[in-house]
Amino acid sequence: MTSVAGADGGVSPMVSAETLYDMPERDGWFRRAVKFFSDSKAAVSGVLLALFVTMAIFAPIIAPYHYAEQDRQASLQPPSQEHLLGTDRLGRDIFSRIIYGARISVRIGFIAVGIAAVIGVPIGLVAGYGNKWVDEGLMRIVDAWLAFPNLIFLLFVISITGPGLTKVMIALGVNSFPIYARLTRGMTLSIKEREFITAARAMGGSEWRILGRHVLPNALQPIIVQGSLALGAAVLAETSLSFLGIGIGAPTPSWGVIIADGFPMIRTNPWVALLPGVAIVLFVLSVNLMGDRLRDVMDPRLRGSR
Amino acid sequence: MLKYSIRRMVSSIPVLIIVSMLTFFGQQLMPGDPLFAILGVDPSENEDFAANPEMLEELRSRYGLDQPMIVQYANYVGRLAQGDLGTSLRSKRPIIDMLKERLPITLTLSLATYFTNVFIGIALGVVAALRPGKVDFFATSYAVFGAATPNFWAAILMIVVFSVWLGWLPTSGWVAPWDDFGRSLKYLALPILANGFFGSAIIMRQTRSGLMEVLRQDYIVTARAKGLATRTVIMRHALKNAMLPAWTVIGLSLSTLISGSVLIERVFGIPGIGRLAVDAAQTQDFPVIQAIVIISTMAIVLANLVTDIVYGYLDPRIRVS
């Protein structure tokens, strides 16, 4: 960078043509995607995730049978050509049920994380940006929330609301909002001291406008990273609830429900309970690895923090 | 140190207040007569009450249900403070008695899991930090899989392998260590391992990264240069400092452990508090769930308090900030 004398005699920095030329070009999305997936773990988990999402979207086309289609003649068959992963007690095709299960679990995961962020992020913004009392008050509530053991809290909420897909999603979201509140508050505290916020205020921007247009966009990256890491946890919590028989009703093939169906027969037909678990582990594993990679790329400060 | 401890204790009071408010208002949200929850009998279905509406009124005023909400809340907290957790809607028994029967079981299981986790987690973490390459790869993979595996599924997998196929251990059931210690170990082994899979993975990760950080420090090089044995360097010099961040995780893992025991007790048919919580949720026995939320949250608040105080003792810098 060279300095040239300005018209007023002061010295102002100016970027010369050569330095401009040397500056790295901002990568296009394709280049960035290639870079992102150059990590082998990210590549494998990316492929797996794509597979799960495809399964979820095109379940009715991919699955050889409907998830509730019963064939009493063919109950509890081991894996065969006709039934790739065997059948359960009611003669339902386990492979098809796992594929439909992806639909439920992936959807619940995304929506629960969304609900948690929608509750937690505004609370964090207000706590971080507001005065000391607002901050103290909100953060004490958040601390109390964190003291609840997850599963017990979920049982508590569902015993008030009653079971059901939507209620489980809301319960999961309400349960995990504090992480977002804390994270957003921390980001807001540091962002609000920055010069561009002072500038925005000097220009007469209202507080809400500053929060929405200047603070939030700058706090977004770690929130996205946290969301991706929380997705796996949400799916694990949902499968746990379904396994306990609380939350999602029996005909809906959540992965947890399929395991619960197979559980009484593990002595004679262990595959019914074991196979859906492989899907859970692979899905959560790929989501977690993807989250790790996102964190390394988007927010290197957090590296190794999990 | 004392000042720091007192400050930490005071700061956990608001948490307890909020927990009591939340459980109280949860009760208000429940449909039906609040007397139901206290008496364990639905007043609208009971003939005695239908015949004597005055009796109902008297009961209402005795339990303060005709009072304003804020007074009711104060009464609720007062009952909690006296250890009155209400009556179960299903078994009609005082909840405190039901918890007393089950607490030793859940506590035994949780503490055994807890110490196993800490031991496996630290041991694997140390080995992984000291032996980069294959050993580290194996240990790290364990951690990655541990974080992605639901513990109830790990439990089922272990039952299939160790009980059904190999026949080494019983599939389910419970024998208390104070009844028959040798036999109880057989029943405890799988629940402990299955519930500890996730927890030990987290502790392992933290120990590994903490130790790797510390091993680069100058004082470790000095200790080695003095000619100390590797074991001494690790045990006396490195681990002490590396364990500081891991200690927080160890304290926090209690919450995970309590949630985990709910599932583990279900899989292995262990009659503990977690099992009670699931049964209560299934039968909409709200007072029982409410009591379990309060008890388990108090346990966690207490554990966090102890963790913080011990942390302050281990690392004096914390006390000042």
Interface residues (C-beta under 8 A of the other chain):
Chain A: R140 I141 D143 A144 W145 A147 F148 P149 N150 L151 I152 F153 L155 F156 I158 S159 I160 G232 L236 T239 S240 F243 L244 G245 I246 G256 I259 F263 I266 R267 P270 A273 L274 G277 I280 V281 V284 L285 N288 L289 G304 R306
Chain B: P14 V15 I18 V19 L22 T23 G26 L29 M30 V144 F145 A147 A148 T149 P150 F152 W153 I156 L157 I159 V160 V164 T171 R205 S209 S255 T256 I258 S259 G260 V262 L263 R266 V267 A277 V278 A280 A281 Q282 Q284 D285 F286 I289 Q290 I292 V293 S296 T297 I300 V301 N304
